[in-house]
């Protein structure tokens, strides 16, 4: 089989790209070697802007923030992927088969968000419930976030916990493994009291490097 783009031959097969003097031409640049952004045209705006559409059971919340670079300037073309559990702490995933946590209607737990020219993003969803951790540990309610941006050779993984869950946060095994001075970089801060029927509003900024940079995890 030949590579569909470069026509490379298998061992023992004549290479159609080889020149008469035996030189094999170098392949051109592949998409994986280029750095976008291509997010707005290719990956956003496909009905995946919320993990929990209106009507899904749970407390409605809104998370607002900005993606900033190391100089504090807005990143206007970043994309954030969100993966979360529902209000009962269950993921919409085949491997989550727990019977003590219900599946909620149209909840699918995944979203893609883009930033605007000021680096701002906004997530509308339901507040996730606590989820199981290793052993008998219980993880506090949180959002799993993956950040893509121009200039990043790889995506960045972080979490957003909630400031109004102090007891759950104190017992969370992931937060406990983070140096205490940096734990606040993983906390989405509640802004004011809720005014029903409006959602709870949290603030969570993501600085890609420098002071205030959140803890990024490796998986």
Secondary structure, 3 states (H helix, E strand, C coil): CCCCCCCCCCCCCCCCCECCCCCECCCCCCHHHCCCCCHHHHCCCCCCCCCCCCCCCCCEEEEEEEEECCCCCECCCCEEEEECCCCCCCCCCCCCCCCCCCCCCCCCCEEEEECCCCCEEEEEEECCCCEECCCCCEECCEEEEEEECCCCCCCEEEEEEECCCHHHHHHCHHHHCCCHHHHHHHEEEECCCCCCCCCEEEECCEECCCCCCCCCECC
